[in-house]
Every structure is written in C-alpha cells, then in structure tokens.
C-alpha cells in the first residue's frame, strides 16, 4: 500500500511538471534597455534566455526593445514604451521557420539585383 502511494505521488509530480512546461510560450532572444516581465504582480528582468509564460506582460521602457521567439508562432519584435499582454497566445504546434536566408544567399540575390539594373 505504501508503494502504491509513492507511485501515485511520483505520477502526480511528473504530471504537474509536464503541465508547467506546457505553459512556456516563448523565450527572450534579445533585449536592450529596461525590459521587464510582469508575472503574478512581480516584475523580473527580461534578459536573453528568460522564459515567457502564458499570462505574462512584457514591458519595455523608453529606448528599450525586446525580441521574443514564440513557440509555434512568428517571433515578436517589441519596441519602446510597450506593454504586451501574453494571455491569449494560441500558437500552432508546428515549428515556424523564423530564420532569414543565409548571408551567402542574401549577398548573391543582392549581386544579381544590382547587375540586373545595369
């Protein structure tokens, strides 16, 4: 009986951890200036690598910005003096391509664009 109780407690702990991991909806990739996340009434600095959860507010001050990679959605670029409520996030679970073309291809396209104009 004791073993069954321990097994149920372990299962509950794993289920709670999995549910908490699903609440992560994004990640701060870059920030400059005074950028904070307000979570449950507490403000924390939004530095590179900070996880964003459903219900957070991302707040930027004057001359500040943040770039946030969202799970299953396009990235967010947040400008100065902004308060973004992330309580209605509904990203698609498929991975969204957020990288631009490699620099080599960008350079090659620019080269051909210039030569075409001549």
Secondary structure, 3 states (H helix, E strand, C coil): CHHHHHHHHHHHHHHHHHHHHHCEEEEEEEEECCEEEEECCEEEECCCCCEEECCEEEEECCCCEEEEEECCCCCEEECCCEEEEECCCCCCCCCCCCCCCCHHHHHHHHHHHHHHHC
